[in-house]
């Protein structure tokens, strides 16, 4: 799997497992944020969910930025919070997605994640409203 780039093999692997009933965890941003706030997401999760027609469960994680280094045996004590949102299914697939549609679907996922976070963690998705989808 490749970070910071479109990885067709990773998309195929995720689709393979989802079609067999296995849940797949994806981090739409492709990695951890250096400043603990959301940054621009990649479209992979949106593409897979739309193509296969599976629901998305938005989840937020806070508190991991308080660990000094994840490679240490005994990181500083920190409270990590995992918040689960309501599952939703993207609109049905009607042909190939345009770039604008793909970006809007990706932003919709991220707005739902942002809604689960305290304001200081929302980053570029802070001011956007969550659609009642």
Secondary structure, DSSP 8 states (H G I E B T S, - for coil): --SSS--HHHHHHHHHHHHTT------TTSS--TTSS-----SHHHHHHHHHT-EE--EEEESGGGSS-TTSSS------EEEE---EE-----S---HHHHHHHHHHHHHHHHHTS-GGG-GGGSS------
